[in-house]
């Protein structure tokens, strides 16, 4: 099932979970074990367009030692364009 576009005026949420897993040479299964989250949750959250719940996002942020706002961001955020 394909996700629909966000309502008009709302930005799409983006993330770089998979990019950071690759950089740290961690698998999704290893991240699941380290965070205590199910592998299916990690798989869903590692998609670039996932819309995470706060608790799993915070756990992933802690394990990857990456600030939450550097891991997940709104697509139309001008501050992000300057960081990337």
Phi, psi and omega in degrees: 000130182270138178289142177278161178294152178295156177304153180307135180089351179253135181279152175281139178277136179236161177210168178231036180302309183297320178302316181288326175299315179298314180301321184267003180052046176250143175270166176297323179296317179296318178297320178300315179296318182291327181268344184078015180261152177296147179303323180296328177292316178298317179301316180294316182288341181275355172289140184299337183252020182290156181240090191281156166280156186295315184300308178299322179298318179294320178297315180296317179302316181295313182294320181277000179050049182227129178304143183307318183283355173262349180262319179234140180205161174276135186303324184265016181283114182296332179295327180291320180301325179288330182279333188271000000 
